Amino acid sequence: MTQEGPPPVSILREGSNLVVSIHTALDDTQMVRFRHDLVAAIGRHRARGVIIDVAALDVLDSFGSRTLRDIAEMARLRGARTVIVGIQPDVAFAMVRLGMNMGSLPSALDLEEGLAFLQNAANVPQGGRSSG
Amino acid sequence: MTQFQTSTDAEPQDSVEDDYSDALLPELVAHLRENRTRLRDQWAHRVTDASLLEAMTPQEMAAETTLVYDNYVEVLETGSVEALQHYAKDLSERIIPRGVETHEVVGIVLLLRDVLARSLFEKYSHDPELLNRILDAYEPAANRIANTVAVSFVEERERVIRQQQDALRELSTPVLPVRERLLILPIIGVLDSERARQLTEQLLLGIRRHRARVVVIDVTGVPEVDETVANHLVQTVDASRLMGASVIITGLSPTLAQTLVTIGVDLGKMNTIGDLQGGLEEAERLLEYGVSHQGGAST
């Protein structure tokens, strides 16, 4: 977390949600560290929801999307729902072309939509999200 | 002595031949000018016989054939095709919208070449050697003319086609906001991969611009798709989902439904509704429920 320069990922708390912004493309080590930090932060802040903002990324490779999927699953085990926001149009299309998918990981257009999604989800009791 | 004599004999003969060859084209041109009406009529006659240019009235035919004839002779005279190129382009602009085909234009020019060549045969049949030289002068020029006209015509046609393609492209993939957060994408006509690519691009940009949550893609006007395009559509739906928008597909025709199932495109994750009306109702329903339906909730 304490590397030279600003950290590539910031984790902020907003109410009962965590807002995670990825500022630059992460290499695999940074990805793993980010996963570790986030899962720890969910417990520390007793977060019920996680928004991961990838708007700054102009590429999302298969390792990246798998890590995001893993993070969402870990977050769920820790009691928080995850939503990905800010996937750019060409990133989205490149991902489906390469056959990557986010599985059951929900996504929303931007931060605002993501917050609305989590609020909406909080009203509906969680469950039945078994990814099979 | 004999040697000397032969060389002196040969020299003037060479220069005479050069002068002669230079003089041939003007002579040719003069001949064509003299017989202008007769040859033009003969040509027009053969054009009609060959059922070319039927889109034109006889009056127009007469006017155009005169113009073409004069241009033709002028090119033979000056050797410069620039004016002809200009005229051919202008002519093409006028006749392309009337459905004149390339084979007609080429046929007409070749007919004129034949008519003129034949008149030269007649005129110089008494002197085969002279006829040969006349034809030597005539043929390259005539071929060049035929080439120029055909190329101008095809170029003009291509320009028109490109223009129409551009216009079609703009018209073909409208992304229409119906109400807040709801886009409609009516697709009419055959989807090829180029158009499908454009559609994806327009749709994904449209989702971001209009902050859409639901998109209704109406394919009522699509007669058929192939496997590539169908897979592309599936990818577009997935990409839209990654951007947080649900896609509803409406108006799949019986043929289309059969094709899609037969070629084995995985449409399991797609939300399809019979017609556009039903699709809009479904869209309203989704919008009322908010975003909780999104993403994995549907699987």
Boltz contact constraints between the chains, C-beta under 6 A:
constraints:
  - contact:
      token1: [A, 87]
      token2: [B, 242]
      max_distance: 6.0
  - contact:
      token1: [A, 87]
      token2: [B, 243]
      max_distance: 6.0
  - contact:
      token1: [A, 89]
      token2: [B, 204]
      max_distance: 6.0
  - contact:
      token1: [A, 89]
      token2: [B, 205]
      max_distance: 6.0
  - contact:
      token1: [A, 92]
      token2: [B, 239]
      max_distance: 6.0
  - contact:
      token1: [A, 92]
      token2: [B, 242]
      max_distance: 6.0
  - contact:
      token1: [A, 92]
      token2: [B, 243]
      max_distance: 6.0
  - contact:
      token1: [A, 93]
      token2: [B, 239]
      max_distance: 6.0
  - contact:
      token1: [A, 96]
      token2: [B, 235]
      max_distance: 6.0
  - contact:
      token1: [A, 96]
      token2: [B, 238]
      max_distance: 6.0
  - contact:
      token1: [A, 96]
      token2: [B, 239]
      max_distance: 6.0
  - contact:
      token1: [A, 104]
      token2: [B, 296]
      max_distance: 6.0
  - contact:
      token1: [A, 106]
      token2: [B, 294]
      max_distance: 6.0
  - contact:
      token1: [A, 106]
      token2: [B, 295]
      max_distance: 6.0
  - contact:
      token1: [A, 106]
      token2: [B, 296]
      max_distance: 6.0
  - contact:
      token1: [A, 107]
      token2: [B, 242]
      max_distance: 6.0
  - contact:
      token1: [A, 107]
      token2: [B, 244]
      max_distance: 6.0
  - contact:
      token1: [A, 107]
      token2: [B, 295]
      max_distance: 6.0
  - contact:
      token1: [A, 108]
      token2: [B, 244]
      max_distance: 6.0
  - contact:
      token1: [A, 109]
      token2: [B, 211]
      max_distance: 6.0
  - contact:
      token1: [A, 109]
      token2: [B, 243]
      max_distance: 6.0
  - contact:
      token1: [A, 109]
      token2: [B, 244]
      max_distance: 6.0
  - contact:
      token1: [A, 113]
      token2: [B, 244]
      max_distance: 6.0
  - contact:
      token1: [A, 116]
      token2: [B, 291]
      max_distance: 6.0
  - contact:
      token1: [A, 117]
      token2: [B, 291]
      max_distance: 6.0
  - contact:
      token1: [A, 120]
      token2: [B, 290]
      max_distance: 6.0
  - contact:
      token1: [A, 120]
      token2: [B, 291]
      max_distance: 6.0
  - contact:
      token1: [A, 120]
      token2: [B, 292]
      max_distance: 6.0
  - contact:
      token1: [A, 121]
      token2: [B, 292]
      max_distance: 6.0
  - contact:
      token1: [A, 124]
      token2: [B, 292]
      max_distance: 6.0
